[in-house]
Every structure is written in C-alpha cells, then in structure tokens.
Amino acid sequence: MTVIKTVAVTGASGAVGTAVVNAIVESGKFNVSVLARTGSKAAFPSSVKIAYVDYSDVASLTEAFRGNDAVISTVGLMGLQGQTTAVEAAVAAGVKRFLPSEFGYDLEDPKIEAITANLPIFGAKVNVKKLIEEKAASNPDFTYTYVYNGTFLDWGLEHSFLFDLQSGKPRIFDGGDRPFSTTTLKSTAQAVVGVLEHPDETKNRAVYIQDLVLTQNKIFALAKKVAPEKTKSWEPVPTSTTSIKGSSDAALAKGDDSLPVLFEYLYVLFFGEGYDAEYKELDNELLGIAGDKSDADIEAILAPILN
C-alpha cells in the first residue's frame, strides 16, 4: 500500500499551480513544498516550504525532490519540454508518484496524440508521457498519474478560449453543438488532492474528471441571458475545424509555429468531429469531484466578464 505524505509542486506560480497548492494546503493532509526559479518573487502560503532551483539542472531538481513522495508539475506552456528533466530528477530522488502538467486534452486518445506529437511545444507532452512510462516500466517504485479535465471552465471563459466574449464576432466551430467536458480550476486542483489520497487506485493510469458538459451554443445562450443588450449586436462567425486545421497545417509547413497557429489546433481537438472531447467514463466520485455545476454557475462566471 502506497502512502503519500510529502509533496513538491513545480510551476506553482501560475493559475493551475496556485489552485493546486492551495487545495493541497487546505486539505491539511500533506507537507507541501514548491519549487521556484532562483530569483522568483512569487508568494505562497506561509505553511509551504520554498526551494529555489535551476529547472534545467537535474542535480538541482534531484536535491529539491529528495524526501518527497510525490511531485506535481503544473508548469505552463513554455515549460512543458523541461518536464523531461523533472522526470529524470524524480526518478533519481526516489519519488513514488509523478503527475505531469497534463490538465487538458486526452493523450490516451491515439487521434489526439497523433496531432499533438508533431506540434512544437504541444508535442512535448507526448515526449514526456513516453519518458514517464519508460521510467515506470523499469523502476517499479516510480509511478505516475495523468489528470485529464477537458477544458478549464472559468479560465476558458475568462480568456475567451471556449467562446470569444470580447470581439462581438465569436467563432462558432462546426455548428456549435459539439459537446465537451469542462472543469473549473478548483475542481481540477481537488482531483490532484484526490490522486494523492488514493495513490493505489490511481497508479499508472489516467483519471478523467468534469464539472459539466457544455457546447458553444449553450455558452452563447447563457451569454445572451446574462447580457442581452451587449450580445444582441454580436455577429457569430461559422467556422470549420477542418478548414482551420488545413490552414494551420499549411502555416506550419512554411515554418510558422507561432502560438496563434498552434492554438488553432486546440480548437480542432476540442470542437472537431472525431475527438473524444466529452468524457464518458469519469473518476469524479473517487477523487471527490461533485460534478454538479449548473447554468447558474456559468452565469456567475459570465456576468463580470460581460458586464
């Protein structure tokens, strides 16, 4: 039986990392440390130990990880490739459980993996996943868990990723009725705590969570309800995910791997036909996720954005 008592979190100053650290601290069940880059001014709860490290140096990370049962990576987009160093260090330090910075689309789906594997930045997730599984196969004491939460509900609305709430001309992908799983940052962080509380049940596998299933058209309807005057002048733009994938492929072939081009592929994965954007098998109950968000919860997120 695996017991996890000490936890180290990397990339903890971002939105996901902040939520995860707060949830672990609030659970009161674990000793928590965060790894910050040397010179970082980020602030953390007073009960959290801070270790300043060089993320590119295996020896520095190994020393920081030593004595921790679990390592949770919450690094952002630009830090994904560097997770390979963290994996090597975790194995060297004797860490029992590693949670990479997944928190999004389902890499267990071969169709999704096939697209992301060939993309700059996003392909790093595939490389890290392969390395983790290789290390776990040769080191039985080293285990992993992937947390897949679909899209972030609150972050996705606040940053106009799920639906453009700012321009007045929101793109509606493939008719807008494609269902997708979505989860708040808080629930995602609770899922991480749930993994730490149930290490044996979550060993060497992916866990799937969601607060609710949405469509773009549902978001549009709720936006109209929350801000009828503002939204009455909106002009939705019908958009084909097949078309944007084609244009993105062409741009990538010409050497344009800018973030706007790469993000177009995310819309294909979340809204395009043939990808498992709606999770059918969930680990909500095991991980303590209520999954009971309602229209009122979405309206509460939309109101300050629109008004």
C-alpha positions as MATLAB code, in Angstrom:
seq = 'MTVIKTVAVTGASGAVGTAVVNAIVESGKFNVSVLARTGSKAAFPSSVKIAYVDYSDVASLTEAFRGNDAVISTVGLMGLQGQTTAVEAAVAAGVKRFLPSEFGYDLEDPKIEAITANLPIFGAKVNVKKLIEEKAASNPDFTYTYVYNGTFLDWGLEHSFLFDLQSGKPRIFDGGDRPFSTTTLKSTAQAVVGVLEHPDETKNRAVYIQDLVLTQNKIFALAKKVAPEKTKSWEPVPTSTTSIKGSSDAALAKGDDSLPVLFEYLYVLFFGEGYDAEYKELDNELLGIAGDKSDADIEAILAPILN';
ca = [
       0.000    0.000    0.000;
       1.401    3.373   -1.078;
       1.228    6.307    1.338;
       1.904    9.870    0.241;
       2.727   12.455    2.889;
       5.205   14.865    1.301;
       4.524   16.682   -1.958;
       6.574   19.022   -4.166;
       4.919   21.251   -6.771;
       6.705   22.773   -9.771;
       5.406   25.744  -11.758;
       3.322   26.729   -8.763;
       3.030   30.448   -9.530;
       0.634   30.012  -12.474;
      -3.158   29.685  -12.337;
      -3.145   25.879  -12.169;
      -0.215   25.737   -9.756;
      -1.778   28.278   -7.397;
      -5.030   26.319   -7.323;
      -3.214   23.024   -6.738;
      -1.004   24.348   -3.934;
      -3.983   25.951   -2.181;
      -6.047   22.775   -2.428;
      -3.256   20.587   -1.041;
      -2.605   23.008    1.820;
      -6.327   23.306    2.628;
      -6.661   19.513    2.764;
      -4.314   19.540    5.760;
      -3.061   16.060    4.883;
       0.325   16.711    3.298;
       3.582   18.542    3.836;
       3.983   20.807    0.812;
       6.976   22.406   -0.842;
       7.088   24.437   -4.035;
       9.972   24.770   -6.446;
      10.619   28.275   -7.738;
      13.222   29.585  -10.123;
      16.138   31.316   -8.474;
      15.216   34.979   -8.100;
      11.460   34.396   -8.255;
       9.315   36.840   -6.259;
       6.194   34.646   -6.252;
       4.350   34.420   -2.922;
       2.953   31.208   -1.447;
       1.027   30.191    1.708;
       3.120   30.541    4.872;
       2.963   26.809    5.579;
       4.654   25.988    2.283;
       8.394   25.387    2.065;
      10.053   27.108   -0.908;
      13.061   25.649   -2.720;
      14.824   27.792   -5.319;
      16.166   25.683   -8.174;
      17.561   25.653  -11.677;
      14.822   23.858  -13.641;
      17.292   22.873  -16.354;
      19.658   21.117  -13.951;
      18.941   17.505  -12.986;
      21.154   17.672   -9.892;
      19.421   20.804   -8.591;
      15.978   19.279   -9.073;
      17.026   15.928   -7.636;
      18.165   17.572   -4.412;
      14.910   19.548   -4.189;
      12.781   16.454   -4.851;
      14.612   14.258   -2.366;
      12.394   13.244    0.559;
       9.157   13.896   -1.336;
       6.701   11.106   -2.012;
       5.059   12.889   -4.934;
       5.930   15.560   -7.468;
       3.212   17.539   -9.232;
       4.190   19.502  -12.318;
       1.957   22.489  -13.074;
       4.316   24.250  -15.471;
       2.778   26.375  -18.196;
       3.053   26.092  -21.956;
       6.655   27.210  -22.263;
       7.805   24.845  -19.524;
       6.392   21.609  -20.947;
       9.584   20.428  -22.640;
      11.577   20.938  -19.445;
       9.493   18.297  -17.697;
      11.837   15.616  -19.034;
      14.488   16.965  -16.657;
      11.976   16.858  -13.806;
      11.123   13.229  -14.585;
      14.805   12.212  -14.563;
      15.296   14.047  -11.256;
      12.185   12.496   -9.692;
      13.412    9.003  -10.504;
      16.873    9.787   -9.127;
      15.365   11.231   -5.943;
      13.207    8.159   -5.252;
       9.864    9.912   -5.816;
       6.920    7.495   -5.704;
       4.376    9.387   -7.839;
       4.757   11.914  -10.651;
       1.885   13.965  -12.057;
       2.937   15.784  -15.240;
       1.316   19.015  -16.363;
      -1.457   17.464  -18.449;
      -4.703   19.131  -17.307;
      -6.378   19.279  -20.696;
      -6.960   17.126  -23.755;
      -6.799   13.328  -23.540;
      -3.466   11.980  -24.774;
      -4.753    8.442  -24.271;
      -6.747    9.044  -27.475;
      -4.438    7.981  -30.362;
      -6.028   10.538  -32.732;
      -5.249   13.380  -30.344;
      -1.750   12.087  -29.655;
      -1.075   11.843  -33.396;
      -1.804   15.549  -33.895;
      -0.025   16.885  -30.828;
       3.084   14.712  -31.255;
       4.084   16.676  -34.361;
       3.416   20.145  -32.959;
       6.102   22.363  -31.430;
       5.545   22.869  -27.678;
       2.465   20.614  -27.500;
       4.487   17.661  -28.754;
       6.469   17.956  -25.539;
       3.516   16.444  -23.671;
       3.744   13.310  -25.804;
       7.502   13.071  -25.281;
       7.147   13.474  -21.517;
       4.382   10.874  -21.400;
       6.579    8.355  -23.218;
       9.520    9.040  -20.906;
       7.375    8.686  -17.784;
       6.031    5.325  -18.909;
       9.508    4.091  -19.824;
      10.814    5.059  -16.368;
       7.848    3.438  -14.625;
       8.366    0.210  -16.584;
      11.992   -0.056  -15.482;
      11.537    1.389  -11.961;
       8.522   -0.234  -10.248;
       8.717    2.190   -7.305;
       8.249    5.150   -9.667;
       4.611    5.612  -10.692;
       2.503    8.242  -12.434;
      -0.996    9.644  -12.861;
      -2.363   11.836  -15.657;
      -5.215   14.197  -14.780;
      -7.490   14.969  -17.743;
     -10.103   17.641  -17.098;
     -11.112   18.649  -20.618;
     -11.052   22.432  -20.859;
     -10.886   24.776  -17.885;
     -14.352   26.276  -17.381;
     -13.547   29.512  -15.541;
     -10.164   30.143  -17.193;
     -11.555   29.194  -20.615;
     -14.368   31.744  -20.374;
     -12.287   34.481  -18.781;
      -9.680   34.206  -21.560;
     -12.229   33.742  -24.382;
     -10.867   30.314  -25.262;
     -14.133   28.382  -25.069;
     -16.065   31.269  -26.584;
     -14.965   34.723  -27.720;
     -16.746   37.058  -25.316;
     -14.851   40.182  -26.346;
     -14.834   40.858  -30.088;
     -18.564   40.695  -30.811;
     -17.789   38.200  -33.576;
     -17.388   34.833  -31.830;
     -16.283   31.904  -33.954;
     -18.776   29.028  -33.775;
     -16.962   25.806  -34.605;
     -18.730   23.153  -36.678;
     -22.204   24.399  -35.783;
     -21.561   24.932  -32.077;
     -23.259   21.783  -30.808;
     -20.148   19.715  -30.198;
     -20.258   18.619  -26.502;
     -17.081   18.866  -24.454;
     -16.113   18.177  -20.852;
     -15.127   21.188  -18.805;
     -13.853   21.629  -15.255;
     -13.044   24.594  -13.014;
      -9.537   25.204  -11.729;
     -10.764   24.484   -8.201;
     -12.218   21.091   -9.122;
      -9.090   20.195  -11.067;
      -6.985   21.002   -8.024;
      -9.299   18.868   -5.878;
      -8.713   15.999   -8.306;
      -4.974   16.290   -7.661;
      -5.653   16.026   -3.932;
      -7.842   13.009   -4.654;
      -4.990   11.321   -6.504;
      -2.673   11.897   -3.546;
      -5.306   10.456   -1.205;
      -5.835    7.377   -3.423;
      -2.400    6.512   -4.809;
      -3.093    2.806   -5.293;
      -6.369    3.337   -7.166;
      -4.767    5.938   -9.454;
      -1.444    4.192  -10.064;
      -0.019    4.287  -13.609;
      -3.151    5.469  -15.346;
      -5.145    8.483  -16.452;
      -8.023    9.847  -14.403;
     -10.906   11.744  -16.001;
     -12.942   14.479  -14.363;
     -15.521   17.087  -15.306;
     -17.835   19.584  -13.676;
     -20.257   19.546  -16.597;
     -20.619   19.054  -20.346;
     -21.071   22.190  -22.460;
     -21.437   23.266  -26.074;
     -20.563   26.607  -27.623;
     -24.221   27.222  -28.385;
     -25.078   26.666  -24.716;
     -22.486   29.266  -23.703;
     -23.901   31.675  -26.302;
     -27.435   31.210  -24.956;
     -26.288   31.892  -21.386;
     -24.301   34.937  -22.505;
     -27.458   36.316  -24.134;
     -29.335   35.757  -20.895;
     -26.689   37.453  -18.747;
     -26.082   40.449  -21.042;
     -28.936   40.758  -23.578;
     -28.116   44.338  -24.590;
     -24.435   43.654  -25.197;
     -24.915   40.395  -27.076;
     -27.761   41.471  -29.390;
     -25.267   43.093  -31.755;
     -22.926   40.097  -31.859;
     -22.293   38.517  -35.247;
     -21.314   34.837  -34.870;
     -18.830   33.556  -37.439;
     -19.433   29.940  -38.588;
     -16.037   28.230  -38.648;
     -14.974   24.798  -39.887;
     -12.381   22.962  -37.797;
     -11.383   21.060  -40.943;
     -10.644   24.398  -42.602;
      -8.615   25.802  -39.722;
      -6.625   22.574  -39.451;
      -5.812   22.829  -43.145;
      -4.678   26.435  -42.878;
      -2.679   25.655  -39.736;
      -1.000   22.691  -41.426;
      -0.042   24.970  -44.328;
       1.331   27.632  -41.987;
       3.329   25.060  -40.032;
       4.766   23.633  -43.255;
       6.071   27.109  -44.070;
       7.821   27.324  -40.707;
       5.217   29.387  -38.862;
       4.998   27.759  -35.437;
       3.749   30.857  -33.628;
       1.317   30.463  -30.746;
      -1.700   31.714  -32.745;
      -1.100   28.931  -35.273;
      -0.565   26.277  -32.613;
      -3.650   27.300  -30.648;
      -5.815   26.706  -33.722;
      -5.057   23.004  -33.331;
      -6.564   23.089  -29.836;
      -9.869   24.201  -31.322;
      -9.699   21.209  -33.656;
      -9.123   18.852  -30.704;
     -11.847   20.320  -28.505;
     -14.507   21.135  -31.098;
     -13.751   18.959  -34.137;
     -15.603   15.800  -35.091;
     -13.917   12.508  -34.199;
     -12.141   13.532  -30.992;
     -13.237   12.480  -27.503;
     -13.903   15.916  -26.075;
     -16.715   14.609  -23.859;
     -15.520   12.125  -21.252;
     -17.871    9.193  -20.797;
     -16.021    7.335  -18.005;
     -15.312    9.580  -15.016;
     -13.309    9.321  -11.796;
     -15.262   12.115  -10.101;
     -16.513   10.034   -7.202;
     -13.103    8.542   -6.401;
     -11.413   11.951   -6.448;
     -14.084   13.905   -4.596;
     -15.441   15.931   -7.526;
     -19.137   16.737   -7.159;
     -19.624   17.449  -10.855;
     -22.771   19.403  -10.073;
     -22.122   22.750  -11.767;
     -25.253   24.337  -13.230;
     -26.309   27.133  -15.579;
     -26.226   29.471  -12.580;
     -22.534   28.703  -12.021;
     -21.734   29.532  -15.636;
     -23.778   32.728  -15.451;
     -21.815   33.743  -12.357;
     -18.576   33.423  -14.344;
     -20.000   35.233  -17.370;
     -21.539   38.175  -15.522;
     -18.342   40.036  -14.528;
     -16.810   39.363  -17.946;
     -19.767   40.711  -19.905;
     -20.932   43.452  -17.570;
];
